[in-house]
Amino acid sequence: MTDNEWEGIELDTDNVYPIPKDTRGTRGSRYPWPIFEVGNSLFFTPDDDEDTSKRLKNRLDQSWRTHSKKQDPKWNFTSRISLEDDPKTKKERSGVRVWRIA
């Protein structure tokens, strides 16, 4: 870019426009990370037929990493894709188990 491209543009220098409040993440988490205690685990299954356990694991990992950073001392989780028996249907299903380890 050259300086000529910005010629004639005036910046607001009167500082009357406050920075808006950041509203990202104000609705809370989709997942129950705040109630986890060390040693707790929970099994998650994909939401629909188009979702896979690998995609679900990626979403869960990002979510618990974000939650962990906000804790003091920092919380640690781990997750694994696994096959587990569904107690209702007695069939094996693929999903992701997440453990809080610290």
C-alpha positions in Angstrom: 0.0 0.0 0.0 1.1 3.5 -0.6 0.5 6.5 1.5 -1.8 8.0 -1.2 -4.4 5.2 -0.7 -5.1 6.6 2.8 -5.1 10.2 1.8 -8.3 12.0 2.8 -9.3 9.5 5.6 -9.8 11.1 9.0 -9.5 9.2 12.2 -11.8 9.9 15.2 -9.4 11.4 17.7 -11.9 12.7 20.2 -12.0 9.4 22.1 -15.8 9.4 22.6 -16.3 5.9 21.4 -15.8 3.4 24.3 -14.6 -0.1 23.6 -17.5 -2.5 23.7 -17.6 -5.2 26.4 -16.4 -8.6 25.2 -19.4 -10.9 25.3 -17.7 -14.0 24.0 -18.2 -17.0 26.3 -20.7 -15.3 28.6 -23.3 -18.1 28.1 -21.2 -20.6 29.9 -19.8 -23.9 28.7 -21.6 -26.5 26.7 -19.8 -29.1 28.8 -19.8 -29.7 32.6 -16.1 -28.9 33.3 -16.8 -26.8 36.4 -18.3 -29.8 38.3 -15.4 -32.2 37.6 -13.3 -33.3 40.5 -9.9 -35.0 40.2 -10.6 -38.6 39.1 -14.0 -38.0 37.6 -14.7 -39.0 34.0 -17.6 -38.7 31.6 -18.4 -40.5 28.3 -19.6 -38.3 25.4 -21.1 -39.6 22.2 -21.3 -37.8 18.8 -24.4 -35.6 18.4 -25.5 -37.0 15.0 -24.6 -39.4 12.2 -22.4 -36.8 10.4 -20.3 -36.3 13.5 -17.4 -38.6 14.3 -15.6 -39.5 17.5 -12.5 -37.8 16.2 -14.3 -34.5 15.5 -16.0 -34.8 18.9 -12.6 -35.4 20.6 -11.2 -32.3 18.9 -14.1 -30.1 20.2 -13.9 -31.5 23.7 -10.1 -31.1 23.9 -10.4 -27.4 22.8 -13.2 -26.8 25.3 -11.4 -28.3 28.3 -8.1 -26.6 27.4 -9.9 -23.3 27.4 -11.6 -24.0 30.7 -8.3 -25.3 32.3 -6.4 -22.1 31.5 -8.9 -20.1 33.6 -8.4 -22.2 36.7 -5.9 -21.4 39.5 -4.1 -23.7 39.9 -4.5 -24.9 36.4 -6.7 -28.0 35.9 -5.6 -30.9 33.7 -7.8 -33.2 31.7 -7.1 -36.1 29.3 -9.4 -37.8 26.8 -9.5 -41.0 24.7 -11.7 -42.3 21.9 -13.1 -45.6 23.0 -15.9 -48.1 22.5 -18.2 -48.5 25.5 -21.4 -50.4 26.2 -24.6 -48.4 26.2 -26.4 -49.4 29.4 -29.8 -48.7 27.8 -29.4 -50.5 24.4 -26.7 -53.0 25.5 -24.9 -52.2 22.3 -21.3 -51.0 21.9 -21.0 -47.3 20.9 -18.0 -45.1 19.9 -17.4 -41.9 21.8 -14.9 -40.0 23.9 -14.2 -40.4 27.6 -12.7 -37.4 29.4 -11.0 -37.6 32.8 -9.9 -34.8 35.1 -6.4 -35.7 36.2 -5.3 -32.7 38.2 
